[in-house]
């Protein structure tokens, strides 16, 4: 069976962290982007297998992501020299 979940990857000072918003407690870390992606794949498989073994429903993905572009308004001179 095929599943598709959004994975959020955040870069920290020394590591990367990943989580799946639609699967609480499904997380992974790695020292490189490639490592965290591999670790996340393993965490996803394990998480879904555990749900199946416990006969719990596998959540339907609800989370989406979009980039939003914006232009910052110009600040008055009195606020730029704080």
Residue pairs with C-beta under 8 A, 6 or more apart in sequence:
3 44
3 48
3 58
3 61
4 61
5 20
5 22
5 23
5 44
5 61
5 63
6 20
6 21
6 22
6 61
6 63
6 64
6 65
7 18
7 19
7 20
7 40
7 44
8 18
8 19
8 20
8 21
8 65
9 16
9 17
9 18
9 33
9 36
9 37
9 40
10 16
10 17
10 18
14 31
15 29
15 30
15 31
15 36
16 29
16 30
16 31
16 32
16 33
16 35
16 36
17 27
17 28
17 29
17 36
18 27
18 28
18 29
18 30
18 36
18 37
18 39
18 40
18 43
19 26
19 27
19 28
20 26
20 27
20 40
20 44
20 47
21 63
22 59
22 60
22 61
22 62
22 63
23 44
23 47
23 48
23 59
25 47
26 43
26 44
26 47
27 43
28 36
28 39
28 40
28 42
28 43
29 36
29 39
30 36
30 37
30 38
30 39
48 58
51 57
51 58
52 58
